[in-house]
Amino acid sequence: MHGASREALAAARERLDALTDSTSVDAGSLADELAAVTALLHREVSLRRVLTDPAQSGEAKAELAQRLLGTQVSGTAVDVVAGMVRSRWSQSRDLVDALEELANIADLTAAQKRSRLDNVEDELFRFGRIVSSSTELRAALTSRSATTAAKSELLRGLLGGRAERTTERLVTRLVTAPRGRSLESGLESLSKLAADRRDRMVAVVTSAVPLSDTQKQRLGAALAKVYGRPMHLNLDVDPEVLGGIRVQVGDEVINGSVADRLEDAGRRLAS
């Protein structure tokens, strides 16, 4: 998002945080309601255009949202949506993207309140690795011919009872309502949101063998010092990494493996 939409999303996230800080707000239920509104505005293009029309006053749009949603979702959800449509959006689709993000954040907040957020982060990462390594599974989860019920049942079989409920909810929403995104990019976005809940950055660490607890602690501390923020490590094992590690933080890659150094040496010799 850019410009007005980025500012509107930042304001909406602050309002959501203020609401979910209250013990009286069920963050999981709020996530379901915001997801339902997301689905509605994704289907009803004309409605979302009205709700983001810059020619209409913010109060008029908020009143419309309250009339339409007041009997469908809780007052808390209505307040979130009304606050969002008072803001200016660069394009109408940005409102839907923002609502979806808030739904995911609300689910992650519920996991955080139960002290299960670390588990959710790890499970999202591991599920992404499973998907990337299985073309059959990816095809089944992204098939346009498969019904929503069939995909939900497949995920229930894969994750039900084996993963956190929040993980299952987030992945199921992503798979059954991708809204034009790839499965991989959607999982990556969810992982970043999960890390952001703890004000942490995510480092994908690939090593030839599993790292010890001491190595993980030292690496995490070193990366936190470099980037100035707490760091969550997503650990992956790849036997082709001959030694050392490979670390990726966002778009930045830190190569420290023997394989990488041999490849660099080979390139220098060839030149």
Beta strands, then each sheet from edge to edge (+ up, - down):
strand 1: 201-207
strand 2: 231-237
strand 3: 245-249
strand 4: 252-255
sheet 1: 2+ 1+ 3- 4+
end
